[in-house]
């Protein structure tokens, strides 16, 4: 009897290992591949490229996917759209876990998610076939994304603390204005408590900010303000770890090896908002004039006229006619009795907000300044 039972057990084991005549492996023995783009790829980040356009050379595109399901899409139709346009919304994953769909703010566009790339799909979710190679957005490296974030914002120093979390008094004496950091084309300019600091910068593959030798303007200020500039320059002379901060507005944390910490808040630059600007020169009269401003309730305006200079900085032609200026000049504060010639960047926003000018003016440099007696 024992021998018969043993033979039955062996027969059952052998038959379980043998394939069925219909060629189908039992479900319990199938290996199920549960890996998808959603759960196996590091897909969060910014993807860039030029997508096809029916009536222009292409659509310059940057699509940022966030871990919380949010996205930011920036597009610019080449040779047709003067400035990029940005929308934000939510995306959802397909049931397969290998594709995403943007919500209505992103036009419902679908993308297949691959290793380091997004491939734009047809509206019905099907592949573009042989045209797919022209519909690819490539994932930016973390260093490139960080540089773009730095250069797309002006950064204001909100607080500074030492390794024990105590306020760094030397960096923020009484009466000091917050330092403002501007990154552009591998250069860093800082409007510090007294002087302007400037020099080259780079972001290492490890995400550290490293500055070259810093220069400075030589304006004299109160001793405490000048010492604050010196203390800031000394802190920035060492490599600092850069950490973007999540929140309703952009933020940065810069940390030294000794755990000294700078916290900064970001404001988008006009270039990031409106695209490249145009350089112009305006002379601002010493006194304001009465006006009816169509964009505000103000009853006085700056009086300006256009000036022209050649590449060597020499005056060209005659000044334009005096006129009231209805727009504000970002970064400029007028002092009654002082005439200035300003170098400005002029940006056009299209469409303009309701009740506002389509022109945005930003101070670039004060070329001349003169006290005019009444």
TORLO-290724 format. One line per 3 residues: number of its first residue (from 1); for each residue y, x, z of C-alpha. Coordinates in pm, whole numbers. Layout:
! TORLO-290724
NUM	Y X Z ~ ... .
//
This chain:
! TORLO-290724
1	0 0 0 ~ 241 282 88 ~ 168 445 -247 .
4	247 122 -432 ~ 580 79 -247 ~ 677 440 -322 .
7	606 387 -695 ~ 823 71 -693 ~ 1114 258 -533 .
10	1088 543 -784 ~ 1074 296 -1073 ~ 1387 120 -948 .
13	1574 451 -917 ~ 1474 561 -1266 ~ 1565 225 -1424 .
16	1905 237 -1251 ~ 1980 573 -1407 ~ 1860 470 -1753 .
19	2120 325 -1992 ~ 2088 -39 -2080 ~ 1957 -126 -2425 .
22	2290 -290 -2512 ~ 2463 45 -2450 ~ 2692 -90 -2174 .
25	2715 104 -1851 ~ 2705 -118 -1542 ~ 3054 -192 -1406 .
28	2976 -30 -1072 ~ 2911 298 -1252 ~ 3222 307 -1469 .
31	3496 555 -1376 ~ 3827 367 -1378 ~ 4138 576 -1464 .
34	4420 442 -1246 ~ 4673 710 -1350 ~ 4988 571 -1513 .
37	5331 710 -1594 ~ 5469 515 -1300 ~ 5238 667 -1037 .
40	5154 1008 -1179 ~ 5476 1140 -1337 ~ 5798 1260 -1178 .
43	5995 1020 -1398 ~ 6322 981 -1202 ~ 6620 1165 -1353 .
46	6861 1171 -1646 ~ 6737 1157 -2005 ~ 6963 1252 -2295 .
49	6952 1250 -2674 ~ 7095 1097 -2991 ~ 6931 769 -3092 .
52	6941 620 -3444 ~ 7237 406 -3549 ~ 7248 169 -3849 .
55	7610 237 -3944 ~ 7702 568 -3778 ~ 7554 921 -3746 .
58	7388 834 -3416 ~ 7430 705 -3062 ~ 7484 976 -2803 .
61	7279 840 -2511 ~ 7224 929 -2147 ~ 6989 711 -1942 .
64	6944 782 -1572 ~ 6646 624 -1393 ~ 6657 598 -1015 .
67	6369 570 -770 ~ 6500 237 -640 ~ 6469 77 -985 .
70	6833 116 -1082 ~ 6956 269 -1405 ~ 7282 401 -1552 .
73	7319 396 -1931 ~ 7600 582 -2109 ~ 7634 545 -2485 .
76	7881 659 -2748 ~ 7860 567 -3118 ~ 7944 891 -3298 .
79	8247 881 -3532 ~ 8305 517 -3434 ~ 8360 500 -3059 .
82	8634 725 -2913 ~ 8502 720 -2556 ~ 8159 667 -2396 .
85	8074 334 -2234 ~ 7864 309 -1917 ~ 7664 15 -1779 .
88	7446 -10 -1470 ~ 7157 -238 -1387 ~ 6790 -262 -1292 .
91	6473 -181 -1484 ~ 6117 -308 -1445 ~ 5781 -150 -1520 .
94	5534 -300 -1764 ~ 5199 -410 -1622 ~ 5042 -99 -1777 .
97	5275 125 -1575 ~ 5357 324 -1890 ~ 5678 159 -2012 .
100	6002 19 -1869 ~ 6241 -260 -1968 ~ 6613 -250 -1891 .
103	6770 -574 -1772 ~ 7033 -770 -1969 ~ 7308 -515 -1898 .
106	7097 -261 -2087 ~ 7027 -504 -2368 ~ 6665 -556 -2262 .
109	6574 -229 -2433 ~ 6221 -94 -2370 ~ 6109 268 -2343 .
112	5768 431 -2322 ~ 5765 682 -2034 ~ 5600 1017 -2096 .
115	5601 1365 -1945 ~ 5969 1464 -1948 ~ 6071 1209 -2212 .
118	6148 847 -2289 ~ 6064 701 -2631 ~ 6263 399 -2742 .
121	6039 110 -2846 ~ 6101 -177 -3086 ~ 6247 -496 -2943 .
124	5901 -651 -2918 ~ 5773 -351 -2720 ~ 5577 -201 -3010 .
127	5595 163 -3111 ~ 5831 271 -3388 ~ 5543 459 -3550 .
130	5651 753 -3765 ~ 6013 697 -3657 ~ 5929 752 -3289 .
133	6021 1122 -3305 ~ 6383 1019 -3374 ~ 6393 789 -3072 .
136	6323 1036 -2793 ~ 6540 1104 -2488 ~ 6458 1426 -2303 .
139	6466 1474 -1925 ~ 6743 1707 -1810 ~ 6648 1986 -1572 .
142	6769 1933 -1213 ~ 7018 2220 -1250 ~ 7167 2072 -1568 .
145	7193 1727 -1408 ~ 7363 1878 -1103 ~ 7616 2067 -1314 .
148	7696 1750 -1507 ~ 7747 1561 -1181 ~ 7975 1834 -1047 .
151	8186 1849 -1363 ~ 8213 1472 -1404 ~ 8391 1434 -1068 .
154	8676 1570 -861 ~ 8548 1641 -510 ~ 8757 1594 -196 .
157	8657 1774 124 ~ 8601 1506 388 ~ 8466 1715 677 .
160	8350 2065 772 ~ 8117 2153 1060 ~ 7951 2464 1202 .
163	7580 2525 1263 ~ 7590 2314 1580 ~ 7759 2021 1409 .
166	8101 2093 1560 ~ 8418 2048 1355 ~ 8536 2367 1186 .
169	8893 2371 1310 ~ 8986 2673 1097 ~ 8928 2475 776 .
172	9132 2170 872 ~ 9440 2259 1082 ~ 9700 1997 1165 .
175	9908 1899 862 ~ 9658 2037 610 ~ 9583 1832 300 .
178	9214 1793 209 ~ 9087 2056 -34 ~ 9000 1922 -380 .
181	8727 2089 -589 ~ 8728 2069 -972 ~ 8434 2207 -1172 .
184	8472 2265 -1546 ~ 8288 2485 -1797 ~ 8141 2720 -1536 .
187	8479 2752 -1360 ~ 8575 2619 -1018 ~ 8932 2543 -916 .
190	9016 2438 -560 ~ 9350 2301 -448 ~ 9320 2425 -91 .
193	9547 2375 212 ~ 9814 2605 70 ~ 9714 2786 -249 .
196	9488 2720 -543 ~ 9159 2914 -542 ~ 8976 2974 -868 .
199	8678 3162 -1010 ~ 8346 3127 -1189 ~ 8044 2942 -1055 .
202	7678 2886 -1133 ~ 7395 2670 -1004 ~ 7074 2861 -942 .
205	6730 2714 -1026 ~ 6690 2661 -651 ~ 6998 2437 -645 .
208	7236 2684 -483 ~ 7605 2712 -564 ~ 7702 3075 -626 .
211	8064 3173 -689 ~ 8198 3479 -862 ~ 8494 3670 -725 .
214	8767 3419 -637 ~ 9133 3456 -721 ~ 9426 3276 -562 .
217	9786 3181 -622 ~ 10030 3353 -388 ~ 10247 3073 -250 .
220	10367 3119 109 ~ 10291 2841 358 ~ 10262 2795 733 .
223	10028 3061 880 ~ 9766 2803 984 ~ 9744 2668 628 .
226	9708 3013 476 ~ 9438 3098 731 ~ 9255 2778 633 .
229	9251 2900 270 ~ 9108 3234 384 ~ 8839 3065 595 .
232	8738 2839 305 ~ 8717 3133 64 ~ 8498 3323 313 .
235	8259 3030 349 ~ 8232 2987 -28 ~ 8162 3358 -79 .
238	7802 3300 32 ~ 7540 3096 -154 ~ 7551 2729 -56 .
241	7275 2475 -102 ~ 7401 2174 -297 ~ 7263 1831 -209 .
244	7384 1514 -387 ~ 7421 1226 -143 ~ 7315 869 -217 .
247	7552 587 -145 ~ 7802 345 -298 ~ 8013 640 -417 .
250	7912 997 -516 ~ 7888 1252 -239 ~ 7791 1617 -191 .
253	7667 1825 99 ~ 7718 2203 77 ~ 7522 2399 337 .
256	7525 2770 418 ~ 7233 2976 551 ~ 7392 2942 898 .
259	7391 2560 854 ~ 7768 2539 815 ~ 7824 2216 626 .
262	8091 2079 393 ~ 8083 1708 305 ~ 8268 1601 -8 .
265	8334 1268 -180 ~ 8357 1238 -558 ~ 8586 1052 -795 .
268	8503 1036 -1165 ~ 8728 1248 -1387 ~ 8925 1083 -1669 .
271	8712 1278 -1919 ~ 8397 1121 -1774 ~ 8555 775 -1787 .
274	8743 783 -2116 ~ 8623 1082 -2317 ~ 8834 1381 -2433 .
277	9208 1358 -2378 ~ 9510 1469 -2582 ~ 9757 1726 -2450 .
280	10121 1619 -2452 ~ 10445 1739 -2288 ~ 10692 1504 -2123 .
283	11029 1590 -1975 ~ 11100 1378 -1666 ~ 11467 1316 -1589 .
286	11599 1390 -1242 ~ 11682 1026 -1173 ~ 11481 708 -1230 .
289	11615 413 -1432 ~ 11608 37 -1393 ~ 11334 -124 -1603 .
292	11116 -430 -1648 ~ 10766 -294 -1622 ~ 10514 -515 -1810 .
295	10224 -368 -1612 ~ 10356 -405 -1256 ~ 10626 -559 -1042 .
298	10817 -229 -1031 ~ 11184 -248 -1122 ~ 11245 124 -1156 .
301	11069 367 -1389 ~ 11064 736 -1462 ~ 11284 830 -1757 .
304	11100 1059 -1998 ~ 11121 1214 -2341 ~ 10859 1401 -2541 .
307	10878 1778 -2581 ~ 10683 2002 -2819 ~ 10563 2360 -2781 .
310	10368 2592 -3009 ~ 10056 2788 -2915 ~ 10274 3069 -2776 .
313	10460 2830 -2545 ~ 10783 2832 -2749 ~ 10987 2515 -2795 .
316	10937 2345 -3131 ~ 11190 2099 -3275 ~ 11420 1870 -3079 .
319	11323 1655 -2782 ~ 11241 1290 -2843 ~ 11452 995 -2730 .
322	11475 910 -2361 ~ 11270 606 -2265 ~ 11135 441 -1949 .
325	10776 529 -1863 ~ 10572 227 -1757 ~ 10249 415 -1675 .
328	10189 620 -1362 ~ 10117 992 -1395 ~ 9808 1073 -1188 .
331	9866 1377 -968 ~ 10246 1373 -1002 ~ 10498 1273 -733 .
334	10858 1250 -850 ~ 11135 1395 -633 ~ 11475 1237 -700 .
337	11722 1496 -827 ~ 11453 1723 -973 ~ 11398 1748 -1349 .
340	11051 1852 -1462 ~ 10872 1931 -1785 ~ 10508 1832 -1746 .
343	10198 1919 -1943 ~ 9980 1608 -1938 ~ 9646 1487 -2060 .
346	9667 1148 -2228 ~ 9358 927 -2240 ~ 9303 598 -2423 .
349	9083 333 -2264 ~ 8942 66 -2490 ~ 8937 -208 -2392 .
352	9219 -181 -2139 ~ 9187 -377 -1813 ~ 9374 -708 -1812 .
355	9742 -656 -1738 ~ 9718 -277 -1759 ~ 9816 -14 -2013 .
358	9559 130 -2249 ~ 9708 476 -2182 ~ 9616 693 -1883 .
361	9831 999 -1807 ~ 9707 1284 -1586 ~ 9914 1583 -1473 .
364	9781 1914 -1601 ~ 10067 2157 -1527 ~ 10434 2162 -1424 .
367	10594 2375 -1697 ~ 10957 2364 -1577 ~ 11130 2244 -1263 .
370	11505 2226 -1199 ~ 11727 2073 -930 ~ 12000 1872 -1103 .
373	12324 1807 -907 ~ 12439 1447 -902 .
//
